[in-house]
Amino acid sequence: MVGLMWFIFLIQKTGLFNQCYGVIPWKMEGLRGIVLSPLFHGNLEHIMSNSIPMLILSFVLFLFYNKHAYFVIISSWILTGLATWLLPDFSYFQSGIYSCHIGASGVIYALAFFLFFSGVFSKKLLLLVVSIVVFLVYGSIVYGILPSQVDQGVSWQGHLMGAIVGSVIAYKLNKR
């Protein structure tokens, strides 16, 4: 996924993708963003800040949850995008301008919350240790789901939906 993100980013830099390919809540043209938004990034800082956590969390996911890793990533990707699309666009209500949610951070939140809650729900010592490590390294991301704690232009909605999606997937997979 990270390789594809960088490939798309390099194409973006040529000017080929100069419109919104992200999630635009409640707009028909925003539906394509459910699939495309994690691949598009606003600038170099944005893609860098998504690449490293995506690599680390994906590695941990495949290392400890190999059997379910592809399901978790694909479900996180699609369900986070869909949930973000379904959530009202609060920016529009304030400014009259629709938001375009791009970047992989919603998927990153889903993976982090999946890894944390999956270890807690499993009640297995090794997976619980993984949960604790994920929390210690990425615990501060919880502030990213609060609208008052993020900078303008940061999709707290995508973060919140990713956190919910990852938590639900962890619960469902551990309920089996």
C-alpha positions as CSV (number, residue, x, y, z in Angstrom):
1,M,0.0,0.0,0.0
2,V,2.8,2.4,0.9
3,G,4.4,1.8,-2.5
4,L,1.2,2.6,-4.3
5,M,0.7,5.7,-2.1
6,W,4.1,7.0,-3.2
7,F,3.5,6.1,-6.9
8,I,0.2,8.1,-6.9
9,F,2.0,11.0,-5.0
10,L,4.6,11.2,-7.7
11,I,1.9,11.2,-10.4
12,Q,0.1,13.9,-8.4
13,K,3.3,16.1,-8.6
14,T,3.0,16.1,-12.4
15,G,-0.3,17.8,-12.1
16,L,-2.4,14.9,-13.5
17,F,-4.6,14.6,-10.5
18,N,-5.7,18.2,-9.9
19,Q,-9.2,17.6,-8.5
20,C,-10.4,15.9,-5.3
21,Y,-10.1,12.1,-5.4
22,G,-10.9,11.9,-1.7
23,V,-14.0,11.3,0.3
24,I,-16.5,14.2,0.0
25,P,-19.3,13.4,2.6
26,W,-22.8,13.1,1.2
27,K,-21.7,14.0,-2.4
28,M,-21.9,11.4,-5.2
29,E,-18.5,12.4,-6.6
30,G,-17.1,11.7,-3.1
31,L,-18.0,8.0,-3.3
32,R,-14.9,7.3,-5.4
33,G,-12.8,8.6,-2.4
34,I,-13.9,5.5,-0.4
35,V,-11.4,3.5,-2.5
36,L,-9.1,6.3,-3.6
37,S,-8.6,8.6,-0.7
38,P,-5.9,6.6,1.2
39,L,-3.7,6.8,-1.9
40,F,-3.8,10.6,-2.3
41,H,-1.8,13.1,-0.1
42,G,-1.6,16.8,0.0
43,N,2.1,17.3,0.2
44,L,5.4,15.6,1.1
45,E,4.9,16.1,4.9
46,H,1.5,14.5,4.6
47,I,2.7,11.4,2.8
48,M,5.7,11.0,5.1
49,S,3.6,11.2,8.2
50,N,1.4,8.5,6.8
51,S,4.1,6.2,5.3
52,I,6.0,5.4,8.5
53,P,3.1,4.4,10.7
54,M,1.5,2.5,7.8
55,L,4.7,0.5,7.4
56,I,5.1,-0.2,11.1
57,L,1.5,-1.0,11.8
58,S,1.2,-3.2,8.7
59,F,4.3,-5.1,9.7
60,V,3.0,-5.7,13.2
61,L,-0.4,-6.7,11.8
62,F,1.2,-9.3,9.4
63,L,3.5,-10.5,12.1
64,F,0.9,-11.2,14.8
65,Y,-2.4,-11.5,12.8
66,N,-1.2,-12.9,9.5
67,K,-4.3,-15.0,9.0
68,H,-6.5,-12.0,9.1
69,A,-4.1,-9.2,7.9
70,Y,-5.5,-8.7,4.4
71,F,-9.1,-8.8,5.6
72,V,-8.2,-6.2,8.3
73,I,-6.5,-3.9,5.9
74,I,-9.1,-4.1,3.1
75,S,-12.0,-3.8,5.6
76,S,-10.3,-0.9,7.3
77,W,-9.7,0.8,4.0
78,I,-13.2,0.5,2.6
79,L,-15.3,0.8,5.9
80,T,-13.3,3.8,7.1
81,G,-13.9,5.6,3.8
82,L,-17.6,4.6,3.7
83,A,-18.1,5.7,7.3
84,T,-16.4,9.1,6.6
85,W,-18.6,9.5,3.6
86,L,-21.7,8.8,5.7
87,L,-20.7,11.2,8.5
88,P,-22.1,14.7,8.0
89,D,-19.6,17.3,6.6
90,F,-19.5,19.6,9.6
91,S,-17.1,22.0,7.7
92,Y,-19.8,22.5,5.1
93,F,-22.3,23.5,7.7
94,Q,-19.9,26.1,9.0
95,S,-18.3,27.5,5.8
96,G,-20.5,26.3,2.9
97,I,-17.4,24.5,1.4
98,Y,-17.3,20.8,1.1
99,S,-14.4,18.9,2.7
100,C,-12.2,16.6,0.6
101,H,-10.8,13.9,2.9
102,I,-7.5,12.4,1.6
103,G,-4.7,10.5,3.1
104,A,-4.1,7.1,4.7
105,S,-4.5,8.3,8.3
106,G,-8.0,6.8,8.6
107,V,-6.6,3.4,7.7
108,I,-3.7,4.0,10.1
109,Y,-6.2,4.8,12.9
110,A,-8.1,1.6,12.1
111,L,-4.9,-0.5,12.2
112,A,-3.7,1.0,15.5
113,F,-7.1,0.6,17.2
114,F,-7.4,-3.0,15.8
115,L,-4.0,-3.9,17.1
116,F,-4.8,-2.4,20.5
117,F,-8.3,-3.8,21.0
118,S,-7.6,-7.2,19.4
119,G,-4.9,-7.8,21.9
120,V,-7.1,-6.7,24.8
121,F,-10.1,-8.8,23.5
122,S,-7.9,-11.9,22.9
123,K,-6.7,-12.2,26.5
124,K,-3.5,-13.7,25.2
125,L,-0.4,-12.5,26.9
126,L,1.7,-11.9,23.8
127,L,-1.0,-10.1,22.0
128,L,-1.7,-8.1,25.1
129,V,1.9,-7.0,25.2
130,V,1.6,-6.0,21.5
131,S,-1.5,-3.9,22.5
132,I,0.5,-2.2,25.2
133,V,3.4,-1.4,22.9
134,V,1.0,-0.1,20.2
135,F,-0.6,2.1,22.9
136,L,2.8,3.4,24.2
137,V,4.0,4.2,20.7
138,Y,0.7,5.5,19.1
139,G,-1.5,6.3,22.1
140,S,-1.3,10.0,21.5
141,I,-3.3,9.5,18.2
142,V,-6.4,9.4,20.3
143,Y,-6.3,13.2,20.3
144,G,-6.7,13.1,16.5
145,I,-10.3,12.0,16.8
146,L,-11.3,15.1,18.7
147,P,-12.3,18.0,16.5
148,S,-10.8,20.6,18.9
149,Q,-7.4,18.9,19.0
150,V,-6.6,18.8,15.3
151,D,-5.3,21.5,13.0
152,Q,-7.5,23.0,10.3
153,G,-7.4,20.7,7.2
154,V,-6.9,17.5,9.2
155,S,-9.6,15.0,8.8
156,W,-10.6,14.2,12.4
157,Q,-13.7,12.6,10.9
158,G,-11.5,10.0,9.0
159,H,-9.5,9.5,12.2
160,L,-12.6,8.9,14.3
161,M,-14.2,6.6,11.7
162,G,-10.9,4.6,11.4
163,A,-10.7,4.2,15.2
164,I,-14.3,3.0,15.3
165,V,-13.8,0.6,12.4
166,G,-10.6,-0.8,13.8
167,S,-12.2,-1.4,17.2
168,V,-15.3,-3.1,15.7
169,I,-13.2,-5.4,13.5
170,A,-11.1,-6.3,16.5
171,Y,-14.2,-7.1,18.5
172,K,-15.8,-9.1,15.6
173,L,-12.7,-11.2,14.9
174,N,-12.1,-12.0,18.6
175,K,-15.8,-12.9,19.1
176,R,-15.4,-15.9,16.8
